[in-house]
Amino acid sequence: MIRLINGSYICRLNHHELKIIYKGNNECEIYLRGEFQGRANFDYVKMKLNSIEKRWDTMNIKKYQYKELTSEFDVTI
C-alpha cells in the first residue's frame, strides 16, 4: 500500500487497483478501478490489505502465454 500526499492510499492486488481515501475519524472510502464501493473503518481496511499483500506475492504473477491449439486429427492427416 502506498500513501499519497493528499491522504489517499493506492494498493494493487492481483492486477486490481484499490484506492482508499481517508476521510477522518477513522473512516475511509474504498474505490475499485475508480468506482465507489463503500465506506469502512480505516484501521480494519489497512490491516486486512497489508495482510493480503504479505500473503500474495503479486510481483511474481506471470500472465499466461497463449499457444495455438492443434487437434490430433489435423496432425494425423
Steps between C-alpha positions, in 0.01 A plus 500: 500500500640839401399822677458806280536866602127576516426229760393232256653157463548282192526125514542255213384143556494242224479764224218690672557856619347600833489860610433576867418861594527585869213729606583549870360346820645161395272487195597445137345459156595206281524520120560202275613598148359849556154384612381581851451179702411636844626634832680303770712519812845617383705300753321179407541557124868584534567194718320266257667640189846479660440136598378415147803670345731293721328172407476565126822540310341719233831606347574148370164424340559427134247536223403186313691447178244402238587213269325410179272203545536215253279195496633145471282448194684779311840355590424147380383600152 
